[in-house]
Amino acid sequence: MRRKFAVLAAILVVLGIVVVVVAAFAGVAQTDPAAGKVESVMCATCHGADGMSAATDVPNLAGQHYEYLMEQLIAFKEGTRRNGVMNEMVRPMSLAQLRNVAAYYSTVPVTVGTSNARQ
């Protein structure tokens, strides 16, 4: 009886781990880069239409890692990273919108020496 209980407990632990791992990746899997492109229209004002900024003091977003972009967007939203414009831009955005924007910019290829914003 104890052996059956131990096996059952081990199976439940493994299933619990699987559920946690699947949940962790679910946010990435449920992103919509196409929606992110639409939601990033205001971002283009500073960061360029293709995520490649024409200004040297504005970061390029194209080709950045999804996780990095999410970390920064959440920091701006929570106010732990301060920038008056960015804090105000992302504050009203939902987590789903932030995921979509991060997914979009992470899929944009990096271009060197050109930007759609300059054309």
Jmol script that loads the backbone (N, CA, C; Angstrom):
load data "model"
ATOM      1  N   MET A   1       0.822  -1.192   0.000  1.00  0.00           N
ATOM      2  CA  MET A   1       0.000   0.000   0.000  1.00  0.00           C
ATOM      3  C   MET A   1       0.868   1.259   0.000  1.00  0.00           C
ATOM      4  N   ARG A   2       1.907   1.267   0.825  1.00  0.00           N
ATOM      5  CA  ARG A   2       2.798   2.424   0.878  1.00  0.00           C
ATOM      6  C   ARG A   2       3.511   2.621  -0.453  1.00  0.00           C
ATOM      7  N   ARG A   3       3.886   1.520  -1.063  1.00  0.00           N
ATOM      8  CA  ARG A   3       4.586   1.607  -2.345  1.00  0.00           C
ATOM      9  C   ARG A   3       3.688   2.237  -3.414  1.00  0.00           C
ATOM     10  N   LYS A   4       2.413   1.814  -3.453  1.00  0.00           N
ATOM     11  CA  LYS A   4       1.468   2.393  -4.401  1.00  0.00           C
ATOM     12  C   LYS A   4       1.274   3.879  -4.138  1.00  0.00           C
ATOM     13  N   PHE A   5       1.207   4.243  -2.867  1.00  0.00           N
ATOM     14  CA  PHE A   5       1.062   5.649  -2.506  1.00  0.00           C
ATOM     15  C   PHE A   5       2.291   6.442  -2.942  1.00  0.00           C
ATOM     16  N   ALA A   6       3.479   5.901  -2.745  1.00  0.00           N
ATOM     17  CA  ALA A   6       4.713   6.581  -3.136  1.00  0.00           C
ATOM     18  C   ALA A   6       4.784   6.763  -4.655  1.00  0.00           C
ATOM     19  N   VAL A   7       4.378   5.745  -5.395  1.00  0.00           N
ATOM     20  CA  VAL A   7       4.369   5.844  -6.857  1.00  0.00           C
ATOM     21  C   VAL A   7       3.359   6.901  -7.299  1.00  0.00           C
ATOM     22  N   LEU A   8       2.182   6.873  -6.712  1.00  0.00           N
ATOM     23  CA  LEU A   8       1.157   7.859  -7.045  1.00  0.00           C
ATOM     24  C   LEU A   8       1.637   9.273  -6.719  1.00  0.00           C
ATOM     25  N   ALA A   9       2.266   9.447  -5.579  1.00  0.00           N
ATOM     26  CA  ALA A   9       2.789  10.754  -5.178  1.00  0.00           C
ATOM     27  C   ALA A   9       3.859  11.225  -6.163  1.00  0.00           C
ATOM     28  N   ALA A  10       4.732  10.325  -6.592  1.00  0.00           N
ATOM     29  CA  ALA A  10       5.777  10.675  -7.552  1.00  0.00           C
ATOM     30  C   ALA A  10       5.170  11.092  -8.890  1.00  0.00           C
ATOM     31  N   ILE A  11       4.148  10.379  -9.319  1.00  0.00           N
ATOM     32  CA  ILE A  11       3.470  10.722 -10.571  1.00  0.00           C
ATOM     33  C   ILE A  11       2.832  12.104 -10.473  1.00  0.00           C
ATOM     34  N   LEU A  12       2.213  12.385  -9.344  1.00  0.00           N
ATOM     35  CA  LEU A  12       1.594  13.696  -9.147  1.00  0.00           C
ATOM     36  C   LEU A  12       2.623  14.818  -9.146  1.00  0.00           C
ATOM     37  N   VAL A  13       3.781  14.587  -8.562  1.00  0.00           N
ATOM     38  CA  VAL A  13       4.854  15.585  -8.552  1.00  0.00           C
ATOM     39  C   VAL A  13       5.316  15.861  -9.981  1.00  0.00           C
ATOM     40  N   VAL A  14       5.536  14.786 -10.747  1.00  0.00           N
ATOM     41  CA  VAL A  14       5.973  14.949 -12.131  1.00  0.00           C
ATOM     42  C   VAL A  14       4.917  15.698 -12.943  1.00  0.00           C
ATOM     43  N   LEU A  15       3.656  15.342 -12.772  1.00  0.00           N
ATOM     44  CA  LEU A  15       2.588  16.042 -13.476  1.00  0.00           C
ATOM     45  C   LEU A  15       2.533  17.517 -13.084  1.00  0.00           C
ATOM     46  N   GLY A  16       2.764  17.789 -11.816  1.00  0.00           N
ATOM     47  CA  GLY A  16       2.798  19.172 -11.352  1.00  0.00           C
ATOM     48  C   GLY A  16       3.910  19.956 -12.018  1.00  0.00           C
ATOM     49  N   ILE A  17       5.061  19.346 -12.158  1.00  0.00           N
ATOM     50  CA  ILE A  17       6.189  20.002 -12.823  1.00  0.00           C
ATOM     51  C   ILE A  17       5.852  20.257 -14.285  1.00  0.00           C
ATOM     52  N   VAL A  18       5.248  19.296 -14.935  1.00  0.00           N
ATOM     53  CA  VAL A  18       4.856  19.450 -16.343  1.00  0.00           C
ATOM     54  C   VAL A  18       3.878  20.615 -16.490  1.00  0.00           C
ATOM     55  N   VAL A  19       2.915  20.708 -15.601  1.00  0.00           N
ATOM     56  CA  VAL A  19       1.930  21.790 -15.656  1.00  0.00           C
ATOM     57  C   VAL A  19       2.619  23.138 -15.496  1.00  0.00           C
ATOM     58  N   VAL A  20       3.565  23.257 -14.581  1.00  0.00           N
ATOM     59  CA  VAL A  20       4.284  24.512 -14.364  1.00  0.00           C
ATOM     60  C   VAL A  20       5.085  24.895 -15.606  1.00  0.00           C
ATOM     61  N   VAL A  21       5.772  23.945 -16.198  1.00  0.00           N
ATOM     62  CA  VAL A  21       6.582  24.221 -17.392  1.00  0.00           C
ATOM     63  C   VAL A  21       5.680  24.644 -18.550  1.00  0.00           C
ATOM     64  N   VAL A  22       4.592  23.940 -18.761  1.00  0.00           N
ATOM     65  CA  VAL A  22       3.668  24.292 -19.842  1.00  0.00           C
ATOM     66  C   VAL A  22       3.087  25.685 -19.608  1.00  0.00           C
ATOM     67  N   ALA A  23       2.722  25.993 -18.383  1.00  0.00           N
ATOM     68  CA  ALA A  23       2.171  27.313 -18.063  1.00  0.00           C
ATOM     69  C   ALA A  23       3.199  28.409 -18.304  1.00  0.00           C
ATOM     70  N   ALA A  24       4.458  28.128 -18.007  1.00  0.00           N
ATOM     71  CA  ALA A  24       5.515  29.124 -18.204  1.00  0.00           C
ATOM     72  C   ALA A  24       5.672  29.472 -19.675  1.00  0.00           C
ATOM     73  N   PHE A  25       5.524  28.477 -20.542  1.00  0.00           N
ATOM     74  CA  PHE A  25       5.679  28.717 -21.966  1.00  0.00           C
ATOM     75  C   PHE A  25       4.380  29.133 -22.642  1.00  0.00           C
ATOM     76  N   ALA A  26       3.285  29.038 -21.961  1.00  0.00           N
ATOM     77  CA  ALA A  26       1.990  29.374 -22.561  1.00  0.00           C
ATOM     78  C   ALA A  26       1.917  30.834 -22.954  1.00  0.00           C
ATOM     79  N   GLY A  27       2.494  31.726 -22.147  1.00  0.00           N
ATOM     80  CA  GLY A  27       2.471  33.149 -22.472  1.00  0.00           C
ATOM     81  C   GLY A  27       3.174  33.451 -23.776  1.00  0.00           C
ATOM     82  N   VAL A  28       4.288  32.794 -24.034  1.00  0.00           N
ATOM     83  CA  VAL A  28       5.023  32.995 -25.265  1.00  0.00           C
ATOM     84  C   VAL A  28       4.238  32.405 -26.427  1.00  0.00           C
ATOM     85  N   ALA A  29       3.656  31.238 -26.224  1.00  0.00           N
ATOM     86  CA  ALA A  29       2.933  30.561 -27.290  1.00  0.00           C
ATOM     87  C   ALA A  29       1.666  31.318 -27.675  1.00  0.00           C
ATOM     88  N   GLN A  30       1.113  32.120 -26.799  1.00  0.00           N
ATOM     89  CA  GLN A  30      -0.132  32.808 -27.067  1.00  0.00           C
ATOM     90  C   GLN A  30       0.076  34.241 -27.540  1.00  0.00           C
ATOM     91  N   THR A  31       1.234  34.534 -28.043  1.00  0.00           N
ATOM     92  CA  THR A  31       1.476  35.878 -28.548  1.00  0.00           C
ATOM     93  C   THR A  31       0.994  35.979 -29.985  1.00  0.00           C
ATOM     94  N   ASP A  32       0.747  37.197 -30.413  1.00  0.00           N
ATOM     95  CA  ASP A  32       0.290  37.457 -31.774  1.00  0.00           C
ATOM     96  C   ASP A  32       1.118  38.603 -32.350  1.00  0.00           C
ATOM     97  N   PRO A  33       2.210  38.273 -33.046  1.00  0.00           N
ATOM     98  CA  PRO A  33       3.060  39.323 -33.620  1.00  0.00           C
ATOM     99  C   PRO A  33       2.303  40.262 -34.563  1.00  0.00           C
ATOM    100  N   ALA A  34       1.326  39.744 -35.308  1.00  0.00           N
ATOM    101  CA  ALA A  34       0.551  40.603 -36.219  1.00  0.00           C
ATOM    102  C   ALA A  34      -0.238  41.651 -35.427  1.00  0.00           C
ATOM    103  N   ALA A  35      -0.839  41.227 -34.322  1.00  0.00           N
ATOM    104  CA  ALA A  35      -1.540  42.181 -33.455  1.00  0.00           C
ATOM    105  C   ALA A  35      -0.543  43.138 -32.827  1.00  0.00           C
ATOM    106  N   GLY A  36       0.638  42.632 -32.485  1.00  0.00           N
ATOM    107  CA  GLY A  36       1.681  43.480 -31.917  1.00  0.00           C
ATOM    108  C   GLY A  36       2.123  44.573 -32.875  1.00  0.00           C
ATOM    109  N   LYS A  37       2.157  44.252 -34.159  1.00  0.00           N
ATOM    110  CA  LYS A  37       2.525  45.266 -35.160  1.00  0.00           C
ATOM    111  C   LYS A  37       1.504  46.398 -35.151  1.00  0.00           C
ATOM    112  N   VAL A  38       0.227  46.051 -35.070  1.00  0.00           N
ATOM    113  CA  VAL A  38      -0.835  47.057 -35.011  1.00  0.00           C
ATOM    114  C   VAL A  38      -0.724  47.856 -33.715  1.00  0.00           C
ATOM    115  N   GLU A  39      -0.502  47.154 -32.600  1.00  0.00           N
ATOM    116  CA  GLU A  39      -0.443  47.810 -31.291  1.00  0.00           C
ATOM    117  C   GLU A  39       0.812  48.672 -31.127  1.00  0.00           C
ATOM    118  N   SER A  40       1.816  48.460 -31.975  1.00  0.00           N
ATOM    119  CA  SER A  40       3.078  49.199 -31.843  1.00  0.00           C
ATOM    120  C   SER A  40       3.131  50.463 -32.693  1.00  0.00           C
ATOM    121  N   VAL A  41       2.003  50.867 -33.263  1.00  0.00           N
ATOM    122  CA  VAL A  41       1.977  52.051 -34.130  1.00  0.00           C
ATOM    123  C   VAL A  41       2.552  53.269 -33.409  1.00  0.00           C
ATOM    124  N   MET A  42       2.175  53.466 -32.164  1.00  0.00           N
ATOM    125  CA  MET A  42       2.688  54.620 -31.416  1.00  0.00           C
ATOM    126  C   MET A  42       4.186  54.498 -31.125  1.00  0.00           C
ATOM    127  N   CYS A  43       4.671  53.276 -31.014  1.00  0.00           N
ATOM    128  CA  CYS A  43       6.096  53.050 -30.755  1.00  0.00           C
ATOM    129  C   CYS A  43       6.947  53.571 -31.907  1.00  0.00           C
ATOM    130  N   ALA A  44       6.387  53.476 -33.124  1.00  0.00           N
ATOM    131  CA  ALA A  44       7.122  53.855 -34.330  1.00  0.00           C
ATOM    132  C   ALA A  44       7.514  55.329 -34.321  1.00  0.00           C
ATOM    133  N   THR A  45       6.786  56.146 -33.597  1.00  0.00           N
ATOM    134  CA  THR A  45       7.095  57.569 -33.531  1.00  0.00           C
ATOM    135  C   THR A  45       8.539  57.792 -33.097  1.00  0.00           C
ATOM    136  N   CYS A  46       8.989  57.047 -32.116  1.00  0.00           N
ATOM    137  CA  CYS A  46      10.361  57.196 -31.614  1.00  0.00           C
ATOM    138  C   CYS A  46      11.292  56.073 -32.069  1.00  0.00           C
ATOM    139  N   HIS A  47      10.762  54.850 -32.106  1.00  0.00           N
ATOM    140  CA  HIS A  47      11.600  53.677 -32.366  1.00  0.00           C
ATOM    141  C   HIS A  47      11.681  53.298 -33.841  1.00  0.00           C
ATOM    142  N   GLY A  48      10.987  54.032 -34.709  1.00  0.00           N
ATOM    143  CA  GLY A  48      11.011  53.761 -36.136  1.00  0.00           C
ATOM    144  C   GLY A  48       9.957  52.734 -36.528  1.00  0.00           C
ATOM    145  N   ALA A  49       9.474  52.841 -37.768  1.00  0.00           N
ATOM    146  CA  ALA A  49       8.409  51.964 -38.251  1.00  0.00           C
ATOM    147  C   ALA A  49       8.818  50.504 -38.235  1.00  0.00           C
ATOM    148  N   ASP A  50      10.103  50.254 -38.372  1.00  0.00           N
ATOM    149  CA  ASP A  50      10.599  48.878 -38.407  1.00  0.00           C
ATOM    150  C   ASP A  50      11.364  48.510 -37.138  1.00  0.00           C
ATOM    151  N   GLY A  51      11.244  49.361 -36.102  1.00  0.00           N
ATOM    152  CA  GLY A  51      11.950  49.091 -34.850  1.00  0.00           C
ATOM    153  C   GLY A  51      13.403  49.516 -34.868  1.00  0.00           C
ATOM    154  N   MET A  52      13.826  50.174 -35.937  1.00  0.00           N
ATOM    155  CA  MET A  52      15.196  50.678 -36.043  1.00  0.00           C
ATOM    156  C   MET A  52      15.131  52.192 -35.939  1.00  0.00           C
ATOM    157  N   SER A  53      15.528  52.700 -34.802  1.00  0.00           N
ATOM    158  CA  SER A  53      15.418  54.117 -34.514  1.00  0.00           C
ATOM    159  C   SER A  53      16.399  54.941 -35.338  1.00  0.00           C
ATOM    160  N   ALA A  54      15.935  56.100 -35.781  1.00  0.00           N
ATOM    161  CA  ALA A  54      16.813  57.037 -36.486  1.00  0.00           C
ATOM    162  C   ALA A  54      17.618  57.864 -35.487  1.00  0.00           C
ATOM    163  N   ALA A  55      17.139  57.963 -34.253  1.00  0.00           N
ATOM    164  CA  ALA A  55      17.814  58.755 -33.218  1.00  0.00           C
ATOM    165  C   ALA A  55      18.802  57.887 -32.445  1.00  0.00           C
ATOM    166  N   THR A  56      19.962  58.445 -32.166  1.00  0.00           N
ATOM    167  CA  THR A  56      20.981  57.672 -31.457  1.00  0.00           C
ATOM    168  C   THR A  56      20.658  57.456 -29.986  1.00  0.00           C
ATOM    169  N   ASP A  57      19.753  58.251 -29.426  1.00  0.00           N
ATOM    170  CA  ASP A  57      19.414  58.101 -28.010  1.00  0.00           C
ATOM    171  C   ASP A  57      18.137  57.294 -27.778  1.00  0.00           C
ATOM    172  N   VAL A  58      17.598  56.705 -28.833  1.00  0.00           N
ATOM    173  CA  VAL A  58      16.400  55.871 -28.724  1.00  0.00           C
ATOM    174  C   VAL A  58      16.778  54.453 -29.135  1.00  0.00           C
ATOM    175  N   PRO A  59      16.534  53.476 -28.276  1.00  0.00           N
ATOM    176  CA  PRO A  59      16.953  52.098 -28.571  1.00  0.00           C
ATOM    177  C   PRO A  59      16.250  51.492 -29.782  1.00  0.00           C
ATOM    178  N   ASN A  60      17.000  50.661 -30.493  1.00  0.00           N
ATOM    179  CA  ASN A  60      16.416  49.838 -31.550  1.00  0.00           C
ATOM    180  C   ASN A  60      15.697  48.671 -30.891  1.00  0.00           C
ATOM    181  N   LEU A  61      14.527  48.331 -31.405  1.00  0.00           N
ATOM    182  CA  LEU A  61      13.749  47.228 -30.854  1.00  0.00           C
ATOM    183  C   LEU A  61      13.764  46.004 -31.763  1.00  0.00           C
ATOM    184  N   ALA A  62      13.997  46.206 -33.032  1.00  0.00           N
ATOM    185  CA  ALA A  62      13.979  45.108 -34.000  1.00  0.00           C
ATOM    186  C   ALA A  62      14.994  44.038 -33.612  1.00  0.00           C
ATOM    187  N   GLY A  63      14.533  42.795 -33.639  1.00  0.00           N
ATOM    188  CA  GLY A  63      15.429  41.671 -33.405  1.00  0.00           C
ATOM    189  C   GLY A  63      15.833  41.431 -31.959  1.00  0.00           C
ATOM    190  N   GLN A  64      15.314  42.234 -31.034  1.00  0.00           N
ATOM    191  CA  GLN A  64      15.636  41.999 -29.621  1.00  0.00           C
ATOM    192  C   GLN A  64      14.943  40.712 -29.172  1.00  0.00           C
ATOM    193  N   HIS A  65      15.495  40.092 -28.157  1.00  0.00           N
ATOM    194  CA  HIS A  65      14.903  38.870 -27.621  1.00  0.00           C
ATOM    195  C   HIS A  65      13.566  39.188 -26.954  1.00  0.00           C
ATOM    196  N   TYR A  66      12.596  38.312 -27.171  1.00  0.00           N
ATOM    197  CA  TYR A  66      11.257  38.470 -26.589  1.00  0.00           C
ATOM    198  C   TYR A  66      11.338  38.670 -25.077  1.00  0.00           C
ATOM    199  N   GLU A  67      12.101  37.823 -24.400  1.00  0.00           N
ATOM    200  CA  GLU A  67      12.181  37.887 -22.939  1.00  0.00           C
ATOM    201  C   GLU A  67      12.737  39.228 -22.472  1.00  0.00           C
ATOM    202  N   TYR A  68      13.751  39.734 -23.180  1.00  0.00           N
ATOM    203  CA  TYR A  68      14.338  41.022 -22.828  1.00  0.00           C
ATOM    204  C   TYR A  68      13.310  42.137 -22.997  1.00  0.00           C
ATOM    205  N   LEU A  69      12.615  42.128 -24.128  1.00  0.00           N
ATOM    206  CA  LEU A  69      11.611  43.162 -24.367  1.00  0.00           C
ATOM    207  C   LEU A  69      10.518  43.120 -23.308  1.00  0.00           C
ATOM    208  N   MET A  70      10.057  41.924 -22.955  1.00  0.00           N
ATOM    209  CA  MET A  70       9.024  41.805 -21.929  1.00  0.00           C
ATOM    210  C   MET A  70       9.519  42.330 -20.584  1.00  0.00           C
ATOM    211  N   GLU A  71      10.739  41.993 -20.242  1.00  0.00           N
ATOM    212  CA  GLU A  71      11.311  42.468 -18.975  1.00  0.00           C
ATOM    213  C   GLU A  71      11.306  43.996 -18.923  1.00  0.00           C
ATOM    214  N   GLN A  72      11.709  44.629 -20.017  1.00  0.00           N
ATOM    215  CA  GLN A  72      11.769  46.091 -20.054  1.00  0.00           C
ATOM    216  C   GLN A  72      10.368  46.705 -20.051  1.00  0.00           C
ATOM    217  N   LEU A  73       9.462  46.145 -20.838  1.00  0.00           N
ATOM    218  CA  LEU A  73       8.103  46.682 -20.888  1.00  0.00           C
ATOM    219  C   LEU A  73       7.406  46.577 -19.535  1.00  0.00           C
ATOM    220  N   ILE A  74       7.586  45.458 -18.873  1.00  0.00           N
ATOM    221  CA  ILE A  74       6.975  45.290 -17.551  1.00  0.00           C
ATOM    222  C   ILE A  74       7.600  46.252 -16.547  1.00  0.00           C
ATOM    223  N   ALA A  75       8.900  46.451 -16.638  1.00  0.00           N
ATOM    224  CA  ALA A  75       9.570  47.402 -15.738  1.00  0.00           C
ATOM    225  C   ALA A  75       9.038  48.820 -15.954  1.00  0.00           C
ATOM    226  N   PHE A  76       8.822  49.209 -17.203  1.00  0.00           N
ATOM    227  CA  PHE A  76       8.229  50.527 -17.479  1.00  0.00           C
ATOM    228  C   PHE A  76       6.804  50.584 -16.945  1.00  0.00           C
ATOM    229  N   LYS A  77       6.042  49.537 -17.171  1.00  0.00           N
ATOM    230  CA  LYS A  77       4.637  49.513 -16.719  1.00  0.00           C
ATOM    231  C   LYS A  77       4.542  49.613 -15.197  1.00  0.00           C
ATOM    232  N   GLU A  78       5.409  48.897 -14.496  1.00  0.00           N
ATOM    233  CA  GLU A  78       5.393  48.893 -13.027  1.00  0.00           C
ATOM    234  C   GLU A  78       6.092  50.108 -12.432  1.00  0.00           C
ATOM    235  N   GLY A  79       6.827  50.850 -13.258  1.00  0.00           N
ATOM    236  CA  GLY A  79       7.531  52.034 -12.775  1.00  0.00           C
ATOM    237  C   GLY A  79       8.879  51.745 -12.157  1.00  0.00           C
ATOM    238  N   THR A  80       9.357  50.499 -12.241  1.00  0.00           N
ATOM    239  CA  THR A  80      10.684  50.184 -11.702  1.00  0.00           C
ATOM    240  C   THR A  80      11.787  50.642 -12.649  1.00  0.00           C
ATOM    241  N   ARG A  81      11.445  50.882 -13.898  1.00  0.00           N
ATOM    242  CA  ARG A  81      12.344  51.540 -14.848  1.00  0.00           C
ATOM    243  C   ARG A  81      11.626  52.816 -15.239  1.00  0.00           C
ATOM    244  N   ARG A  82      12.321  53.927 -15.111  1.00  0.00           N
ATOM    245  CA  ARG A  82      11.664  55.214 -15.298  1.00  0.00           C
ATOM    246  C   ARG A  82      12.086  55.908 -16.597  1.00  0.00           C
ATOM    247  N   ASN A  83      11.068  56.262 -17.337  1.00  0.00           N
ATOM    248  CA  ASN A  83      11.199  57.109 -18.511  1.00  0.00           C
ATOM    249  C   ASN A  83       9.804  57.676 -18.712  1.00  0.00           C
ATOM    250  N   GLY A  84       9.686  58.989 -18.601  1.00  0.00           N
ATOM    251  CA  GLY A  84       8.367  59.615 -18.640  1.00  0.00           C
ATOM    252  C   GLY A  84       7.509  59.180 -19.805  1.00  0.00           C
ATOM    253  N   VAL A  85       8.075  59.130 -20.990  1.00  0.00           N
ATOM    254  CA  VAL A  85       7.303  58.744 -22.175  1.00  0.00           C
ATOM    255  C   VAL A  85       6.937  57.272 -22.116  1.00  0.00           C
ATOM    256  N   MET A  86       7.912  56.419 -21.865  1.00  0.00           N
ATOM    257  CA  MET A  86       7.649  54.976 -21.869  1.00  0.00           C
ATOM    258  C   MET A  86       6.703  54.566 -20.756  1.00  0.00           C
ATOM    259  N   ASN A  87       6.863  55.139 -19.573  1.00  0.00           N
ATOM    260  CA  ASN A  87       5.964  54.794 -18.467  1.00  0.00           C
ATOM    261  C   ASN A  87       4.509  55.104 -18.836  1.00  0.00           C
ATOM    262  N   GLU A  88       4.293  56.240 -19.470  1.00  0.00           N
ATOM    263  CA  GLU A  88       2.939  56.626 -19.856  1.00  0.00           C
ATOM    264  C   GLU A  88       2.419  55.799 -21.024  1.00  0.00           C
ATOM    265  N   MET A  89       3.303  55.411 -21.932  1.00  0.00           N
ATOM    266  CA  MET A  89       2.881  54.638 -23.107  1.00  0.00           C
ATOM    267  C   MET A  89       2.405  53.237 -22.717  1.00  0.00           C
ATOM    268  N   VAL A  90       3.118  52.570 -21.815  1.00  0.00           N
ATOM    269  CA  VAL A  90       2.796  51.174 -21.517  1.00  0.00           C
ATOM    270  C   VAL A  90       1.840  51.001 -20.339  1.00  0.00           C
ATOM    271  N   ARG A  91       1.678  52.035 -19.528  1.00  0.00           N
ATOM    272  CA  ARG A  91       0.809  51.905 -18.349  1.00  0.00           C
ATOM    273  C   ARG A  91      -0.587  51.398 -18.700  1.00  0.00           C
ATOM    274  N   PRO A  92      -1.253  51.929 -19.728  1.00  0.00           N
ATOM    275  CA  PRO A  92      -2.609  51.441 -20.017  1.00  0.00           C
ATOM    276  C   PRO A  92      -2.658  50.114 -20.785  1.00  0.00           C
ATOM    277  N   MET A  93      -1.511  49.614 -21.207  1.00  0.00           N
ATOM    278  CA  MET A  93      -1.501  48.386 -22.013  1.00  0.00           C
ATOM    279  C   MET A  93      -1.663  47.148 -21.139  1.00  0.00           C
ATOM    280  N   SER A  94      -2.393  46.183 -21.646  1.00  0.00           N
ATOM    281  CA  SER A  94      -2.568  44.917 -20.932  1.00  0.00           C
ATOM    282  C   SER A  94      -1.328  44.054 -21.111  1.00  0.00           C
ATOM    283  N   LEU A  95      -1.217  43.021 -20.307  1.00  0.00           N
ATOM    284  CA  LEU A  95      -0.104  42.080 -20.432  1.00  0.00           C
ATOM    285  C   LEU A  95      -0.137  41.409 -21.805  1.00  0.00           C
ATOM    286  N   ALA A  96      -1.315  41.095 -22.298  1.00  0.00           N
ATOM    287  CA  ALA A  96      -1.440  40.485 -23.635  1.00  0.00           C
ATOM    288  C   ALA A  96      -0.924  41.432 -24.711  1.00  0.00           C
ATOM    289  N   GLN A  97      -1.240  42.717 -24.593  1.00  0.00           N
ATOM    290  CA  GLN A  97      -0.744  43.688 -25.569  1.00  0.00           C
ATOM    291  C   GLN A  97       0.776  43.800 -25.512  1.00  0.00           C
ATOM    292  N   LEU A  98       1.323  43.825 -24.298  1.00  0.00           N
ATOM    293  CA  LEU A  98       2.783  43.887 -24.156  1.00  0.00           C
ATOM    294  C   LEU A  98       3.429  42.658 -24.780  1.00  0.00           C
ATOM    295  N   ARG A  99       2.837  41.484 -24.554  1.00  0.00           N
ATOM    296  CA  ARG A  99       3.365  40.253 -25.150  1.00  0.00           C
ATOM    297  C   ARG A  99       3.347  40.338 -26.674  1.00  0.00           C
ATOM    298  N   ASN A 100       2.265  40.861 -27.220  1.00  0.00           N
ATOM    299  CA  ASN A 100       2.159  40.964 -28.671  1.00  0.00           C
ATOM    300  C   ASN A 100       3.197  41.919 -29.247  1.00  0.00           C
ATOM    301  N   VAL A 101       3.376  43.057 -28.597  1.00  0.00           N
ATOM    302  CA  VAL A 101       4.371  44.022 -29.062  1.00  0.00           C
ATOM    303  C   VAL A 101       5.774  43.419 -28.985  1.00  0.00           C
ATOM    304  N   ALA A 102       6.082  42.766 -27.885  1.00  0.00           N
ATOM    305  CA  ALA A 102       7.393  42.118 -27.738  1.00  0.00           C
ATOM    306  C   ALA A 102       7.569  41.021 -28.784  1.00  0.00           C
ATOM    307  N   ALA A 103       6.510  40.273 -29.041  1.00  0.00           N
ATOM    308  CA  ALA A 103       6.584  39.218 -30.058  1.00  0.00           C
ATOM    309  C   ALA A 103       6.823  39.820 -31.434  1.00  0.00           C
ATOM    310  N   TYR A 104       6.150  40.916 -31.723  1.00  0.00           N
ATOM    311  CA  TYR A 104       6.334  41.573 -33.018  1.00  0.00           C
ATOM    312  C   TYR A 104       7.779  42.028 -33.199  1.00  0.00           C
ATOM    313  N   TYR A 105       8.277  42.825 -32.268  1.00  0.00           N
ATOM    314  CA  TYR A 105       9.632  43.360 -32.429  1.00  0.00           C
ATOM    315  C   TYR A 105      10.688  42.258 -32.414  1.00  0.00           C
ATOM    316  N   SER A 106      10.441  41.180 -31.700  1.00  0.00           N
ATOM    317  CA  SER A 106      11.424  40.097 -31.683  1.00  0.00           C
ATOM    318  C   SER A 106      11.480  39.351 -33.015  1.00  0.00           C
ATOM    319  N   THR A 107      10.455  39.512 -33.847  1.00  0.00           N
ATOM    320  CA  THR A 107      10.449  38.846 -35.152  1.00  0.00           C
ATOM    321  C   THR A 107      10.882  39.751 -36.300  1.00  0.00           C
ATOM    322  N   VAL A 108      11.046  41.033 -36.035  1.00  0.00           N
ATOM    323  CA  VAL A 108      11.451  41.966 -37.086  1.00  0.00           C
ATOM    324  C   VAL A 108      12.943  41.792 -37.355  1.00  0.00           C
ATOM    325  N   PRO A 109      13.321  41.566 -38.610  1.00  0.00           N
ATOM    326  CA  PRO A 109      14.738  41.409 -38.905  1.00  0.00           C
ATOM    327  C   PRO A 109      15.493  42.725 -38.713  1.00  0.00           C
ATOM    328  N   VAL A 110      16.705  42.627 -38.254  1.00  0.00           N
ATOM    329  CA  VAL A 110      17.555  43.796 -38.048  1.00  0.00           C
ATOM    330  C   VAL A 110      18.112  44.220 -39.390  1.00  0.00           C
ATOM    331  N   THR A 111      17.994  45.517 -39.654  1.00  0.00           N
ATOM    332  CA  THR A 111      18.578  46.074 -40.874  1.00  0.00           C
ATOM    333  C   THR A 111      19.676  47.046 -40.467  1.00  0.00           C
ATOM    334  N   VAL A 112      20.732  47.076 -41.227  1.00  0.00           N
ATOM    335  CA  VAL A 112      21.854  47.940 -40.912  1.00  0.00           C
ATOM    336  C   VAL A 112      21.943  49.020 -41.978  1.00  0.00           C
ATOM    337  N   GLY A 113      21.971  50.259 -41.510  1.00  0.00           N
ATOM    338  CA  GLY A 113      22.151  51.382 -42.418  1.00  0.00           C
ATOM    339  C   GLY A 113      20.878  51.865 -43.074  1.00  0.00           C
ATOM    340  N   THR A 114      19.754  51.212 -42.837  1.00  0.00           N
ATOM    341  CA  THR A 114      18.504  51.673 -43.417  1.00  0.00           C
ATOM    342  C   THR A 114      17.412  51.597 -42.363  1.00  0.00           C
ATOM    343  N   SER A 115      16.397  52.391 -42.560  1.00  0.00           N
ATOM    344  CA  SER A 115      15.243  52.347 -41.667  1.00  0.00           C
ATOM    345  C   SER A 115      14.034  52.807 -42.450  1.00  0.00           C
ATOM    346  N   ASN A 116      12.917  52.129 -42.266  1.00  0.00           N
ATOM    347  CA  ASN A 116      11.682  52.560 -42.918  1.00  0.00           C
ATOM    348  C   ASN A 116      11.276  53.945 -42.435  1.00  0.00           C
ATOM    349  N   ALA A 117      11.694  54.317 -41.229  1.00  0.00           N
ATOM    350  CA  ALA A 117      11.328  55.608 -40.671  1.00  0.00           C
ATOM    351  C   ALA A 117      12.002  56.750 -41.451  1.00  0.00           C
ATOM    352  N   ARG A 118      13.125  56.490 -42.080  1.00  0.00           N
ATOM    353  CA  ARG A 118      13.862  57.531 -42.803  1.00  0.00           C
ATOM    354  C   ARG A 118      13.438  57.628 -44.259  1.00  0.00           C
ATOM    355  N   GLN A 119      12.683  56.688 -44.754  1.00  0.00           N
ATOM    356  CA  GLN A 119      12.335  56.682 -46.176  1.00  0.00           C
ATOM    357  C   GLN A 119      11.145  57.541 -46.452  1.00  0.00           C
TER     358      GLN A 119
END
end "model"
wireframe off; spacefill off
backbone 0.3
color backbone group
